[in-house]
Amino acid sequence: MNTPILQKLSFLFLLLISLSQISLAQKQAYNWYFGDDGAGLNFNTECKVTVLNDGNFIGIEGVAAISNKLTGDLLFYTNSECIMNKNHDTIPNSNLIPNGKTITQVQIIEKPGSNSIYYIITSEIQGFSGHFYRYHAIDMTMNGGLGGILFKDSMLYNSPTTEKLTAIKHSNGTDIWIVGHSYNTNNYLAFHVTPQGINTTPVISSIGKVHGDQSTASAVGELKASPNGMKLAAVTLAVPNIELFDFNKSTGQLSNLITIPAIAGYDGLNNPISNLYGLSFSKNSKMLYATQWISSDSACKILQYNVTSNDSIQISNSRKTIFSTQNKNLYSLKLAPDERIYVAQNQTKNYLGIINYPDSAGLSCNYVDSAISLGVSHSGWGLNNLMEYDYYCKESTQPSAIDNPLETKMVQLNPNPFTDFAILHFNNESTKKYKLKIVSMIGSEINLPYEINSNQLKLMRGSCPNGIYIYQLITEDKIIQTGKFRIN
């Protein structure tokens, strides 16, 4: 065989190896730790979610955990104040920001081109603690593979900053942008991270409102990027609204500001009727979700916006309230490896909420409150603040299983898809206490006929057209089972 053909075959072989490695990579988000008493989640390759209770830090707000990108095994986690290794022991000399556990966001990124060095980026408390943006490095080859401090407290930005931090993959597929916001200015800061290190001279985009107020509460609130890296959104706890931007992954510039008004205002000192805190895009980057901590009717809400139009009026008018409660506070939102968005609740509640189908509009996104019991643990304000990776463990027409003995287990609806009828079988349990709700993929409720007999429910299509629908089984105003089905 001649040399050019051999060269082409070698190139194709190396390309296939590279693609195979990419398809196996990006499992960095497979372990989460959060809250003040050991709460956590594990996502395995089958998207089965296991509740963890072995965490070992106080994580009131911003927290981050990172796992091996190939295996999904935990490496370390942090609350900006300390760093814990995979054995849940403190990494020596890892004291970082005093009271850092109260900062909205912290970031962990793998150094481009390295398989062992990770950067941790920390902020300061509400623009006044004097720590500014700093970066620290962990080397996983130290301490017998448990990781150690390579260096810490390097200054990234030597001026007051907000508590906002996110990270976005560069357009070249290797480098990373770290994005934050300075305090008492309207400057977004994008720091370019390359295999050579972090460029501490940021790309500055002076755009949007000034993040600053008398109470300093406008330093609080999440900054999130869309999974495709093309959009950024930010909220503030004080003087609240949602600001949406286009992000240039090549230059680090923000542009095309769209301001989405809050339902009501808050000046940081008086009239606390519209705090905004959490943000997340859906997997397809078309839907944006926000948590409204306090609203004019004294309710906490999850809001949904369709951001595909790039038109401020259309986006504002697309707002849907997918959940409202006066019984708890709702904080961080985080897109997980199983494609669902998890919702942090306040420290008196040992549950997480879940948006099961975030790409779907309106009520068809299927939010389930108190979806996962954390046992004796609590979620606090924050969840896992890693950047949005482009790997998801599994796509499914049903919500992924949850390893939680407190959940009611039922047989899935069969057959699925169906033409005339399908059966929901209950596990030796009376069906009389349950109500059935059917929602279309555009969010409208559908009335399908059904029959309940002993321990099964027979769902009939009636005159319902072909399509995909969501069912919910409800008892005592609590959704205890949900799923998708198709009528052919």
Beta strands, then each sheet from edge to edge (+ up, - down):
strand 1: 31-34
strand 2: 39-43
strand 3: 49-52
strand 4: 64-67
strand 5: 74-78
strand 6: 83-85
strand 7: 107-110
strand 8: 117-122
strand 9: 133-139
strand 10: 148-157
strand 11: 161-169
strand 12: 176-182
strand 13: 187-194
strand 14: 197-198
strand 15: 203-206
strand 16: 223-225
strand 17: 231-235
strand 18: 241-247
strand 19: 254-261
strand 20: 276-281
strand 21: 287-292
strand 22: 300-306
strand 23: 320-325
strand 24: 330-335
strand 25: 341-345
strand 26: 351-355
strand 27: 367-373
strand 28: 402-403
strand 29: 421-425
strand 30: 435-440
strand 31: 445-446
strand 32: 450-453
strand 33: 456-460
strand 34: 467-475
strand 35: 478-487
sheet 1: 1+ 2- 3+ 28+
sheet 2: 4+ 5- 6+
sheet 3: 7+ 8- 9+ 10-
sheet 4: 11+ 12- 13+ 14-
sheet 5: 11+ 12- 13+ 15-
sheet 6: 16+ 17- 18+ 19-
sheet 7: 20+ 21- 22+ 23-
sheet 8: 24+ 25- 26+ 27-
sheet 9: 29+ 33- 32+
sheet 10: 31+ 30- 34+ 35-
end
